[in-house]
Every structure is written in C-alpha cells, then in structure tokens.
Amino acid sequence: MKKILNIIFPVCFSILIITGIIKFTVGFKELYYYDIDKLNIPILSNLSEEEIMLNYDYLIDYNLGKDDKNFEMPTIKSSPQGKIHFEEVRDIFQNINKLFNLCLIISIIGLFINIKYKNIKFLNVTSKSLISIPIILALPIVINFEGSFVIFHKLMFSNDYWIFDPNLDPVIDMLPQQFFFHTGVMMLSLVLISSILMYVVYRLLNIKRER
C-alpha cells in the first residue's frame, strides 16, 4: 500500500503543479502585454494597442472563465470555424481545470498522509518527475518550434479550424508564433524551478532528519 501511495501521490502532485503552471501562465496577461511592443503586434494586426489588449483580455477570460457563453470578440470578427476552434480551446482549459481540482484533492489527502507518517520521499520523486518534463518537451521546441507547434495542434484538435485565414479571422494577426514560444518557455521554466525547489526542500528536510 505504501509503495502504491509513493507512486500515486507524486504523480498527482506533479500533474497538480503542471496544470497549475498552465493556468497561471495563460492567465498571466502581462507576458502578452510585453510582447505587444516587442513583437510589433499593432503593426502586424493593424490594430491599436488598446484594441489588442481588449480583445486579448476577452480571449483569456473566455477560455479560463466558468460562464459557458457564446464566443464573440469585442471588436474583431470571427468565422464560424474560428468560433468553433476557440470553443474547443475553452473545453481543453476547462478539462485542465477539472484535472487540477481532482489532483488538488488527492494531493491534499496524500500530503496529510505523508506528514502523518513523516515520509518526505515523495518530494524527491516529484522533483525527478518534474525535471524530466521540461527536458523532454524542450528538445523538439528548440530543434524545430514551428514543426512542434503544428504537431501539437494536430494532436489536440480533430479538425483544421486552427489554421486561420486572416481575412476571416483577423485575430490570428494578434497571436504571432513567437508569443506562443515565449509562453512555452515560461511554462517550462516554471516547471524546472518547481522541480529544483522541490529537491532543495527534500534535501533540507533529509539533512534535518539525519541530525
């Protein structure tokens, strides 16, 4: 039973951290605000900075919000296929949120059990699990980000609605691939930092126990 818990809890804890980082990064609008000037998005989209921020805020609030409302951007038109795509994106984020909540419950229970029995091994296992993820995911991104970007969308979506026509869905001009690259780098960096912190805490607690 103890061995099973030592596997289940670190896995749930790792998923909790990863989904939490995804939620945090997507909701961290300041990253996009920074890229507005850095990537010359007003020039690419032919929109003012204020209009870009207004529509981007709507995208994020729509995807992360709980209200199941019809997709309708404030000042930018969307094709029927474009609306379907963003509805599918929202479904993915809602499922991530459900997975986060489930792992949160399991992690709280697991944390209580591990504290009760003074077991800190799960920190080491979780750290190793987390540190392997950014390494594995970073390789294809560094080697060929554009190819990885395409493969990701083909795996996540059962249609090609994610291939936008700027004339029908001008929102694509607001979302350059470089921004998604920056988002991916931020996520992987946070996972790596979480892994390092987890291992440091484990080592400190282990040293304290050995004294």
Secondary structure, 3 states (H helix, E strand, C coil): CHHHHHHHHHHHHHHHHHHHHHHHHHHCHHHHHHHHHHCCHHHHHCCCHHHHHHHHHHHHHHHHCCCCCCCCCCCCCCCHHHHHHHHHHHHHHHHHHHHHHHHHHHHHHHHHHHHHCCCCHHHHHHHHHHHHHHHHHHHHHHHCHHHHHHHHHHHHCCCCCCCCCCCCCHHHHHCCHHHHHHHHHHHHHHHHHHHHHHHHHHHHHHHHHHC
